[in-house]
Amino acid sequence: MGNLAKRVDEHVGERVRLRRTQMGLTQEHLALALAISYQQIQKYETGANRVSAGRLFEIAQRLEVTMSYFFEGLEPRIPNQPMEHGGKNRSTIELVRNFAEIKDTGVRSAVSGLIKSLAGRPRRRSALPDGAGEAPPSFARSGIRMSEAHEAKAMSAPVRRARLRSEQGQPVS
């Protein structure tokens, strides 16, 4: 458990103890009201055990305070870490936003495959409807060309068969 999480657990426990004593309740009284053991209350108050959101809600009701009461006066001592997924990187945000706008699942799959290929990560296979996964014509217009191996993987079996027939001069039905 991280330092900040441990500090939050201890702070919440201190606030539970403070409010309980302000109301003149013992650990046993609060425990009975919550249908748990007084030892569990001790563990919450010392920060030895974490208080779940549901249990904290019950405690807040029994102690007649809002849930925010338990966090008052808490100041994080660890600076914020940058988001791992690049949430502060403008180009990443724009890429995700634009990718989400692509409605055609085949195009989305092809773009995803291209990005994974460029990043050097293996592509996960997914079940796509017939014809889905074919490289979109916009790739050719933009000057981006998928390798033949990646293009073959991106196409469904019926699309590959139709392309092969077309290349061999056979009628495509």
Secondary structure as GFF3:
##gff-version 3
##sequence-region A 1 173
A	DSSP	alpha_helix	3	22	.	.	.	ID=ss1
A	DSSP	alpha_helix	27	34	.	.	.	ID=ss2
A	DSSP	alpha_helix	38	46	.	.	.	ID=ss3
A	DSSP	alpha_helix	53	62	.	.	.	ID=ss4
A	DSSP	three_ten_helix	67	71	.	.	.	ID=ss5
A	DSSP	alpha_helix	90	101	.	.	.	ID=ss6
A	DSSP	alpha_helix	105	119	.	.	.	ID=ss7
A	DSSP	alpha_helix	137	142	.	.	.	ID=ss8
A	DSSP	alpha_helix	148	154	.	.	.	ID=ss9
A	DSSP	alpha_helix	157	167	.	.	.	ID=ss10
###
